[in-house]
């Protein structure tokens, strides 16, 4: 049987560095997910957009969502607008601007686990548990250092300021994983006949992770 394994070569990690030009919304198909119409929007799966100025159906206003199922003129977001009023006019989707973190060697993570909640009481005949909130854990990356690279500079700046940033991991298959994280650690190492590297750069995920 032929293996269906996917090579990691070509994977990219990007960090949010501001916002791009707002996309004009031309229509809305209510339901779950909600389908947003926007001519030649240029967004891709995993993009993050903030909505505003929609009239008629205003559920999306003020929300920040991850783009899924993107086509040339439409995209979907996981917001339930079922049974709501029809879109009337207007609206914008303002995307996060991404900057690639260059010289990426490897990545691993999403290694957290949900807490166990002890639900045992005096009527129990054995220990009983419930699963608590998901914890997505950390993402660790190794990279060759380039202090002039805008992506690495943004990563360093986020650690220094303890700011939460949004990250977009894109796999060679086109599958994406979008998440918010704090940069907890960014070590630096070098040696004789070695490249200057940062290994085990640690991104602590906060909140949920979205696959697209």
URLIN-V572155 format. One record per run of one state. SS is the DSSP state (a for helix, b for strand, c for the rest). FROM is the first residue (numbers start at 0). LEN is the number of residues. Records with the same first field share a line. If there is no record, write none. Layout:
# URLIN-V572155
SS = FROM-LEN, FROM-LEN
This chain:
# URLIN-V572155
c = 0-11, 24-2, 29-4, 37-10, 52-2, 55-8, 66-1, 68-5, 77-11, 89-2, 100-3, 109-6, 118-10, 131-6, 144-5, 161-3, 170-5, 185-3, 189-7, 211-1
b = 11-13, 26-3, 33-4, 47-5, 54-1, 63-3, 67-1, 73-4, 88-1, 91-9, 103-6, 115-3, 128-3, 137-7, 164-6, 175-10, 188-1, 196-15
a = 149-12
